[in-house]
Structure formats: C-alpha cells, structure tokens
Amino acid sequence: MLTEEKDFVRLDLEQFQVLLELVTPLIQKKNTIMREAIPPSQRLSITLRYLATGNTLEDLKFHSAISPQSLSLIIMETCEAIIHVLKKLIKLPQTAEEWKKVARDFESQWNAPHVIGAIDGKHVEIKKPPGSGSYYYNYKKTFSIVLMAVVNANYEFIMVDVETNGRVSDGGVLQNTIFGQQLKNNALNIPPPALLPGSSRKLPYFFVGDDAFPMSQNLLKPYSQTGLTKENRIYNYRISRARRIVESVFGILATRFGVFQRAFPFDPTKIRKIVLACCYLHNFLRKSRSYLSPSFMFREDTKSGIIHPPSKEVFQLTELEKINKKKSLNIAKQARDEYNGFCNNEGAVPWQEKMVS
C-alpha cells in the first residue's frame, strides 16, 4: 500500500488488506501477450489516492505512470467494486425494533430520546456537463448534484442519495428521494408513538433536520430564531445536539476525501459513483480513531455541556437553501411543542440552562 493513502485516508495495513481482499475478484485483470495487467493492489491504491487527494488525472499520471484514460477506467471500476462489496454498511433500519435501537443510541449519547436519525443535504460541486444548460445550476451560482444523507448517533451513514441535480428547489430535495417518498407515505416501519422516558407524554419517533426541510410528524427541526422564548432556546439546543452529528459526518467526509474540495470533472453518472464510494468508505473506516479525529467533529464538554465546533481545517460543503416560509403541519407543530415541554421539564438535563443564558 502506498504510504500516501494511509496518511490521507488513515487506512492501516490491516484495513487495506481487508478491502483489497474484498474488491480483488471484481477488479483483477488477466495478463495479455502484449502487456502485464495492473495488479489489484495498485488499482486500489490509485483509487484511494484519487479519493483522498482529489488530484487531477494528469497529476496521478506522473505518480503512477498510467495514462489519464486508463486511470479514469481504473478509478471508476474500483469505485463500483467498493460500492458493491461494502453495500451492507449503509442500510436503513427495516423494522420497528431496529429503529428503536437507533433511538436508544441518540438517547444514551445525546440525551435525545425518540430521535431516529439526523438528516441533511449538501451540494457537491461539479463542472458544468456539456449540453446540460441550467439543469445542475444551484442557488450559489455553481453547478452541483445533491448528496442527501441520514446518519445515526455513531457518525455512520444509514441512508445516502445522490440522484438530485442542483437546480431542484432545495425545499423539494427530500421529496425527490426514495427515502423522502417513503417517509411521506409512512412506509419506513417507524415505530408508533410511545411514552418518552420518565414521562407521561406520548410522542412519535422522528428525524431531526434544519430549515432546509419541511417539518412533519416524523421530522422535527428547531424553532425559528426570531422571537424565541427561553424554553424554545432550550429545545433548540437539545435538538441541535443530535442534529450536529450529520454536520460532523459531512465535515469528516469532505475533509478526509479531498476529491470533494474541487469541482468534479466527470459526467454526473460517474460523479455519483465516486461520491457513493466515499460514503461507503467512511462507514468502513469510521471505527479507526485516526480517521474519526475529534478535531473534525462537534465536541462536547461532558461537565459543562459546552459544544465546541470543529477545527477551521474542516472542509465544509455547500448547505441546502433554507425554506423558513414553508408551512408545517399542525400535528408536527404539536409534536415539537410537546417535545419542547419534555426538554424543559421532566426531560431536562442539568447544564441546559447555562447553555442558553
């Protein structure tokens, strides 16, 4: 394994060997009379180097002595193999009990009972595809596809979607995904409303998001920042502790994989495969301490409750546009108000008053 891959992506030798063993049957080529095939270990190293650095194919040519055309094929084939062999690492819970396990992790780690995922989306910048007009043109006046994701309390993706073009109204991005349609149609097998811990309040299980998404019974977000009461600020603080997990995951992904730090030069179909490969590798690598560095995450002082943002070195992808004017269903507002009451009464944590004063 090339040392640069270890330095950038933090694969240790054991992780590299495990991944190599998995992808070899899919990327191994036979020697021919004319030339010797590039071995799987080199194909994987080249791909990891590209994902880690975001270097151009011309740069990689000098590093590997392989033509840009061949490099492009190698990278795409290896990304497809990575997605295939790691596909089980990103999976939405399928049963009510599996969702409850996600909720228990949010409750034990972030004092956020009934939360079953933090949801967000980011614009992934691309170079304008030939003949695409304004199809990928977004509100930031760049061209992009949207990476939508849901993460659990352990900084792992449990859903990713990269099928939406940057021109789609950000308020409609969620509805443009299979996940969004399943959520809207109550087809995710989310557990029915249940009592909050130590409380007589019965509330739905829900995802947490921000103002990029319309609120629903199973998707809650903070109150608008205007005219907040002290109780509203406490609720916002409590919900934000859980929601920041997805911000951390995006920051880790975009910082560890330098390919996100410049506009992708490929056609959108290839870009989607590269982005998905990075997401699967994130879940594969996240148990490594050197990969999941605390400096890349929102860190909380367990005594004071103070949350420290990631270091400035963390690369940030472009956020979705907020949709504050979108009306929410009354049932969603009632669920939020009830959760607000829980956070300010029987579900209060000792440091929350200090955090909003």
Number of C-alpha atoms within 10 A of each C-alpha: 17 14 13 15 22 19 15 18 23 21 23 16 13 9 15 19 13 10 19 20 13 16 22 17 11 16 21 15 13 9 11 8 5 6 8 10 11 15 14 20 20 15 20 27 22 24 22 27 26 21 24 24 20 19 14 14 19 14 13 20 16 11 11 13 11 17 13 17 11 11 21 16 11 21 24 17 17 27 26 19 20 25 22 15 14 18 13 11 18 20 11 19 18 12 12 13 13 16 22 19 14 20 23 19 19 23 18 11 14 19 19 23 24 28 29 31 29 29 26 25 27 22 24 26 24 22 16 21 15 7 7 9 9 14 16 23 20 22 13 13 11 18 23 26 24 26 25 21 24 26 26 25 25 15 22 23 25 18 19 22 19 22 17 20 22 28 19 17 16 25 18 15 22 24 16 17 17 12 20 16 14 13 19 15 9 11 12 18 15 21 17 10 14 13 13 18 14 9 11 11 15 15 20 20 23 24 24 24 25 23 20 23 27 23 24 20 21 22 24 26 24 22 21 13 10 6 9 12 11 13 17 22 22 25 25 20 18 22 26 19 19 26 27 22 25 26 24 23 26 27 21 25 27 21 22 25 25 19 22 24 17 14 16 22 15 15 13 20 10 16 19 19 20 24 24 20 22 24 27 23 22 24 18 17 19 18 13 13 10 14 20 20 12 14 16 23 23 18 17 14 9 9 8 12 16 14 14 12 15 19 12 9 10 19 20 18 20 14 16 25 18 14 16 15 8 13 10 15 12 12 13 19 18 13 20 23 16 15 24 23 18 19 23 19 12 14 18 17 14 11 13 19 15 11 15 14 8
